Amino acid sequence: MTSSSHLKFVAVELFVYDLSDGLASALSEQLLGKKIDGVWHTSVHIFGKEYWFGHGMQVGIPKQTQFGVPKQILKMGETQVDEELFQTFLDEIHPRFNVGTYNLLEHNCNNFSDECCEFLVGKKIPEHIVHLPNEVLNTPFGRAITPMLKVMENRMRNTRGQTVFAEDADAISEGRSEVLGGHAGATSSSTLPPPNTRGDDLAPLLAFGLQAFAQGLANAQPPNNNNNNTPNNNNNNNNRRPSR
């Protein structure tokens, strides 16, 4: 048995991406009534790999996934958990984090990162990241873009990267999940997918949502009351008699 004094400490980092490309920060206050700095996607960086949850549990080359460069890198701490034990942990949570269980609002990449970090370093990720969906949905704007969320969910279900588990790769290849086309496949511990460009950018979807919301506000404005004021103005003018 290996002595604990000989166990290697490994750094654990949380990569934080803004899927809105700054749009949320620029417009959230006027639309939501509160400042939201981003629409967050997170992944866990450990053992020289980047792990996230989208099309099942996925893994890629750090900072070379389709999400681009992280907006923030949070140092979560160090762990003595080795890669083999971490893989065992992923196997245990696989029934809850697989190709068919992703839900944009209730069971997403941030929930996955949260559980991984708690296992690795005993620390959860920042609450404002995990609770963001509820904050947005409890506003008029959030309710207005609800129909768009399915589209966003499909995008996240089809992120490019190799799947951690062969079962997920099999489900994808057999058409047992929503697949828009990608390169998902079983991952061995020694291989990683090639770099990807950020082709599935969600910012255009958010911009469309903003336009729809603004149009909804315009349509909800009360009718112009200028015509109602005209008779009053005429009456006032009639009451003004020229002096003699």
C-alpha positions as CSV (number, residue, x, y, z in Angstrom):
1,M,0.0,0.0,0.0
2,T,1.3,3.4,-0.9
3,S,2.1,5.7,2.0
4,S,0.2,9.0,2.1
5,S,3.5,10.8,2.4
6,H,4.4,9.6,-1.1
7,L,1.2,10.6,-2.7
8,K,1.6,13.4,-5.3
9,F,-0.3,16.6,-5.0
10,V,-2.0,17.7,-8.3
11,A,-3.4,21.1,-9.0
12,V,-7.2,21.4,-9.8
13,E,-8.4,24.4,-11.8
14,L,-11.9,25.5,-12.8
15,F,-12.0,26.9,-16.4
16,V,-14.9,29.5,-16.7
17,Y,-16.2,30.5,-20.1
18,D,-18.7,33.2,-21.0
19,L,-21.0,31.7,-23.7
20,S,-22.5,35.1,-24.4
21,D,-19.1,36.7,-25.4
22,G,-19.8,39.7,-23.2
23,L,-23.4,40.2,-24.3
24,A,-24.8,39.3,-20.9
25,S,-22.5,41.8,-19.1
26,A,-23.4,44.6,-21.5
27,L,-27.2,44.2,-21.5
28,S,-28.2,42.2,-18.4
29,E,-28.7,45.2,-16.1
30,Q,-31.2,46.9,-18.3
31,L,-33.0,43.7,-19.3
32,L,-32.9,41.7,-16.1
33,G,-32.7,44.5,-13.5
34,K,-29.5,43.0,-12.2
35,K,-25.9,42.7,-13.4
36,I,-24.9,39.3,-14.7
37,D,-21.3,39.1,-15.8
38,G,-21.7,36.1,-18.2
39,V,-23.5,33.0,-19.2
40,W,-21.2,30.5,-17.7
41,H,-19.8,27.2,-18.9
42,T,-17.3,25.5,-16.7
43,S,-14.9,22.6,-17.0
44,V,-12.3,21.0,-14.7
45,H,-8.6,21.1,-15.6
46,I,-6.6,18.2,-14.0
47,F,-4.0,15.7,-15.1
48,G,-3.3,17.8,-18.2
49,K,-6.8,17.3,-19.5
50,E,-10.0,19.4,-19.5
51,Y,-13.2,17.6,-18.4
52,W,-16.7,18.9,-19.0
53,F,-20.3,17.7,-19.3
54,G,-22.3,18.2,-22.4
55,H,-22.6,15.3,-24.8
56,G,-22.0,13.0,-21.9
57,M,-18.8,13.4,-19.9
58,Q,-16.2,14.7,-22.3
59,V,-12.5,15.4,-22.3
60,G,-10.2,17.6,-24.4
61,I,-6.9,19.3,-24.7
62,P,-6.9,22.2,-22.1
63,K,-7.8,25.6,-23.7
64,Q,-8.1,24.1,-27.1
65,T,-11.8,23.0,-27.0
66,Q,-14.5,24.7,-29.0
67,F,-15.2,27.0,-26.1
68,G,-12.0,28.9,-26.8
69,V,-10.0,30.6,-24.1
70,P,-11.4,30.7,-20.5
71,K,-12.5,34.1,-19.3
72,Q,-11.4,33.1,-15.8
73,I,-9.2,30.3,-14.3
74,L,-10.0,29.6,-10.7
75,K,-7.5,27.7,-8.7
76,M,-9.6,25.3,-6.7
77,G,-6.7,23.8,-4.7
78,E,-4.6,20.7,-4.8
79,T,-5.6,17.0,-4.5
80,Q,-3.9,13.7,-3.7
81,V,-6.5,11.9,-5.8
82,D,-4.7,10.1,-8.7
83,E,-6.1,9.7,-12.2
84,E,-7.2,6.1,-11.6
85,L,-9.2,7.1,-8.6
86,F,-10.7,10.1,-10.4
87,Q,-11.8,7.7,-13.2
88,T,-13.4,5.5,-10.6
89,F,-15.3,8.6,-9.3
90,L,-16.5,9.4,-12.9
91,D,-17.7,5.8,-13.3
92,E,-19.8,6.2,-10.1
93,I,-21.5,9.4,-11.2
94,H,-21.9,8.2,-14.8
95,P,-25.5,7.1,-14.3
96,R,-26.4,10.8,-13.5
97,F,-24.0,12.4,-16.0
98,N,-24.3,10.6,-19.3
99,V,-25.3,11.4,-22.9
100,G,-29.0,11.3,-22.1
101,T,-29.2,13.3,-18.8
102,Y,-28.0,16.8,-19.8
103,N,-30.4,19.6,-18.9
104,L,-29.5,23.2,-19.6
105,L,-31.3,24.5,-16.5
106,E,-31.1,21.8,-13.9
107,H,-28.3,19.4,-14.7
108,N,-25.6,21.0,-16.7
109,C,-21.8,21.4,-17.0
110,N,-21.7,23.6,-13.9
111,N,-23.3,20.9,-11.8
112,F,-20.7,18.4,-13.1
113,S,-17.8,20.7,-12.3
114,D,-19.3,21.3,-8.9
115,E,-19.4,17.6,-8.0
116,C,-15.9,17.0,-9.4
117,C,-14.3,19.8,-7.4
118,E,-16.0,18.8,-4.2
119,F,-14.7,15.3,-4.7
120,L,-11.2,16.4,-5.6
121,V,-10.5,19.2,-3.2
122,G,-13.6,19.3,-0.9
123,K,-14.7,22.7,-2.3
124,K,-17.7,23.6,-4.4
125,I,-17.5,26.0,-7.3
126,P,-18.9,29.6,-6.8
127,E,-22.6,29.7,-6.1
128,H,-23.3,32.5,-8.6
129,I,-22.3,30.1,-11.4
130,V,-24.5,27.2,-10.3
131,H,-27.5,29.4,-9.5
132,L,-27.4,31.5,-12.7
133,P,-30.2,29.7,-14.6
134,N,-32.7,30.3,-11.8
135,E,-31.7,34.0,-11.5
136,V,-32.3,34.5,-15.2
137,L,-35.6,32.6,-15.5
138,N,-37.1,34.5,-12.6
139,T,-37.0,37.7,-14.7
140,P,-39.3,38.8,-17.6
141,F,-36.4,38.5,-20.0
142,G,-35.7,34.9,-18.8
143,R,-39.3,34.0,-19.4
144,A,-39.3,35.6,-22.8
145,I,-36.3,33.5,-24.1
146,T,-37.6,30.2,-22.6
147,P,-38.4,28.9,-26.1
148,M,-34.8,29.4,-27.1
149,L,-33.4,27.3,-24.3
150,K,-34.1,24.1,-26.1
151,V,-31.9,25.2,-29.0
152,M,-29.1,26.2,-26.6
153,E,-29.5,22.8,-24.8
154,N,-29.1,21.0,-28.1
155,R,-25.9,22.9,-28.8
156,M,-24.5,21.9,-25.4
157,R,-25.6,18.3,-25.9
158,N,-23.5,18.3,-29.1
159,T,-20.2,19.8,-27.9
160,R,-17.2,18.3,-29.7
161,G,-14.8,16.2,-27.7
162,Q,-14.2,12.6,-26.9
163,T,-16.6,10.9,-24.5
164,V,-15.1,9.5,-21.3
165,F,-17.2,6.4,-21.5
166,A,-17.7,3.9,-24.3
167,E,-21.4,3.5,-23.4
168,D,-22.0,7.1,-24.3
169,A,-20.1,6.8,-27.6
170,D,-22.2,3.7,-28.4
171,A,-25.4,5.6,-27.7
172,I,-24.3,8.4,-30.0
173,S,-23.3,6.1,-32.8
174,E,-26.6,4.2,-32.5
175,G,-28.6,7.3,-32.7
176,R,-29.9,7.1,-29.1
177,S,-29.2,10.7,-28.4
178,E,-29.7,14.0,-30.2
179,V,-26.8,14.3,-32.6
180,L,-26.2,17.2,-34.9
181,G,-22.9,15.8,-36.1
182,G,-19.6,15.6,-34.3
183,H,-16.6,13.5,-33.5
184,A,-17.7,11.8,-30.3
185,G,-16.0,8.5,-29.5
186,A,-14.7,6.4,-26.7
187,T,-11.6,7.8,-25.0
188,S,-8.6,6.0,-23.7
189,S,-6.5,7.4,-20.9
190,S,-3.6,8.0,-23.4
191,T,-5.4,9.8,-26.2
192,L,-7.1,13.2,-26.5
193,P,-9.1,14.8,-29.3
194,P,-7.5,17.2,-31.7
195,P,-8.0,21.0,-31.1
196,N,-11.4,22.4,-32.1
197,T,-12.4,25.9,-33.2
198,R,-15.3,27.6,-31.5
199,G,-17.9,26.9,-34.2
200,D,-21.0,26.5,-32.1
201,D,-21.0,30.0,-30.7
202,L,-24.1,30.7,-28.6
203,A,-23.8,34.5,-28.8
204,P,-25.9,34.8,-32.0
205,L,-28.7,32.9,-30.2
206,L,-28.6,35.3,-27.3
207,A,-28.6,38.3,-29.6
208,F,-31.7,36.9,-31.3
209,G,-33.3,36.5,-27.9
210,L,-32.5,40.1,-27.0
211,Q,-34.1,41.3,-30.2
212,A,-37.2,39.2,-29.6
213,F,-37.5,40.5,-26.0
214,A,-37.1,44.1,-27.2
215,Q,-39.8,43.6,-29.8
216,G,-42.0,42.1,-27.2
217,L,-41.6,45.2,-25.0
218,A,-42.4,47.4,-28.0
219,N,-45.6,45.5,-28.7
220,A,-46.6,45.7,-25.1
221,Q,-46.4,49.5,-25.0
222,P,-49.8,51.3,-24.5
223,P,-51.2,53.0,-27.6
224,N,-50.4,56.6,-28.3
225,N,-52.8,58.9,-26.5
226,N,-52.1,61.9,-28.7
227,N,-55.5,61.6,-30.4
228,N,-57.2,61.5,-27.0
229,N,-55.5,64.8,-26.1
230,T,-56.5,66.6,-29.2
231,P,-60.1,67.3,-28.2
232,N,-58.9,68.7,-24.9
233,N,-56.5,71.0,-26.7
234,N,-59.3,72.1,-29.0
235,N,-61.5,72.8,-26.0
236,N,-58.8,74.8,-24.4
237,N,-58.3,76.8,-27.6
238,N,-62.1,77.4,-27.8
239,N,-62.1,78.8,-24.3
240,R,-59.5,81.3,-25.2
241,R,-61.5,84.3,-26.5
242,P,-59.7,87.2,-28.1
243,S,-59.8,90.3,-25.9
244,R,-61.9,93.2,-27.2
